[in-house]
């Protein structure tokens, strides 16, 4: 039984459920109850961590439309044109390339290191995924990774505070590189 495997000093999680060979997977619980949190409520399990994560996710979902709107505004300010798919928030810039913005929650390990998981929206196939790493506490933005589809062949990626040079080459403190790609230049200025 599940309640026997969860001690007073341990938190119940999808990982713990998946490691228990005599139980259905965490995915089975999600499918049956709609979410792990809903299953936890039904068995009377309350975890401070679960509710904190729900609050963080809610705040990130509220932040996402503001970030998309700000990005659109800044692209337009440099003379770029942007269209937005209202269902997916996929941006098409100058009719030339597509951009997806993904917020990546900061997670702290027990040792105090910070980690981020970037989930690529492979169904949308954006040309560039902007992975926005949240700062510790998940209330403000830390930095951005501009990740081109050509170099991203996985559905998710784990980032740490420092990554391989090939990956950190995509890291930026601002989105100025994106705005530079979106900027329209008069051919007379180039000549």
HUDA-V893342 format. One record per residue. N is the residue number from 0. RES is the residue in one small letter. PSI is psi in whole degrees, -180 to 180 (NA if undefined). NEAR is the number of other ideal C-beta (glycine too) atoms within 10 Angstrom. Layout:
# HUDA-V893342
n: (N,N)
res: (RES,RES)
psi: (PSI,PSI)
near: (NEAR,NEAR)
This chain:
# HUDA-V893342
n: (0,1,2,3,4,5,6,7,8,9,10,11,12,13,14,15,16,17,18,19,20,21,22,23,24,25,26,27,28,29,30,31,32,33,34,35,36,37,38,39,40,41,42,43,44,45,46,47,48,49,50,51,52,53,54,55,56,57,58,59,60,61,62,63,64,65,66,67,68,69,70,71,72,73,74,75,76,77,78,79,80,81,82,83,84,85,86,87,88,89,90,91,92,93,94,95,96,97,98,99,100,101,102,103,104,105,106,107,108,109,110,111,112,113,114,115,116,117,118,119,120,121,122,123,124,125,126,127,128,129,130,131,132,133,134,135,136,137,138,139,140,141,142,143,144,145,146,147,148,149,150,151,152,153,154,155,156,157,158,159,160,161,162,163,164,165,166,167,168,169,170,171,172,173,174,175,176,177,178,179,180,181,182,183,184,185,186,187,188,189,190)
res: (x,x,x,x,x,x,x,x,x,x,x,x,x,x,x,x,x,x,x,x,x,x,x,x,x,x,x,x,x,x,x,x,x,x,x,x,x,x,x,x,x,x,x,x,x,x,x,x,x,x,x,x,x,x,x,x,x,x,x,x,x,x,x,x,x,x,x,x,x,x,x,x,x,x,x,x,x,x,x,x,x,x,x,x,x,x,x,x,x,x,x,x,x,x,x,x,x,x,x,x,x,x,x,x,x,x,x,x,x,x,x,x,x,x,x,x,x,x,x,x,x,x,x,x,x,x,x,x,x,x,x,x,x,x,x,x,x,x,x,x,x,x,x,x,x,x,x,x,x,x,x,x,x,x,x,x,x,x,x,x,x,x,x,x,x,x,x,x,x,x,x,x,x,x,x,x,x,x,x,x,x,x,x,x,x,x,x,x,x,x,x)
psi: (151,-45,-21,-28,-8,105,174,-28,5,147,144,134,167,-38,-45,-42,-46,-27,-16,111,-22,6,159,162,164,-32,-37,-40,-42,-45,-44,-40,-2,-30,160,-37,-41,-41,-41,-44,-42,-29,1,13,129,127,127,-40,-46,-46,-35,-41,-40,-43,-42,-46,-40,-44,-40,-40,-36,-32,-32,-50,-34,-41,-42,-47,-42,-41,-43,-47,-43,-36,-43,-34,-26,10,5,159,138,133,149,131,115,-22,-31,-12,17,127,137,120,123,23,15,-38,158,150,135,134,128,126,131,114,138,126,133,134,164,-27,-5,1,155,143,153,143,126,123,117,138,84,-23,-31,-24,54,151,-36,131,125,109,115,112,126,148,166,137,-16,31,-17,163,140,-55,-176,144,119,103,109,142,-34,-32,-6,104,11,163,-19,156,140,131,147,-174,-40,134,177,147,-37,-32,-42,-11,-22,-4,138,148,-24,178,21,-33,-40,-44,-32,-38,-32,-17,133,133,133,132,-31,-32,-33,-39,NA)
near: (8,15,10,6,14,18,8,4,5,9,13,21,16,13,9,15,21,14,11,14,5,7,15,12,12,19,12,13,20,16,11,10,15,10,13,19,16,12,19,18,13,10,12,7,16,10,15,8,10,18,12,11,15,12,11,17,13,10,15,17,10,9,17,15,11,9,17,19,12,12,23,19,10,17,22,12,11,15,13,19,13,18,13,15,12,7,6,13,19,18,24,16,21,15,8,11,15,18,25,22,23,18,20,21,15,19,16,11,9,5,5,7,10,16,14,21,13,21,13,20,15,14,7,14,11,23,14,21,24,24,24,21,20,22,12,12,9,21,12,10,16,17,15,20,23,17,21,12,17,8,10,19,8,10,11,10,18,12,20,12,11,9,16,8,7,8,15,12,12,19,17,14,9,11,22,12,14,23,17,9,18,25,13,9,9,8,6,6,6,6,5)
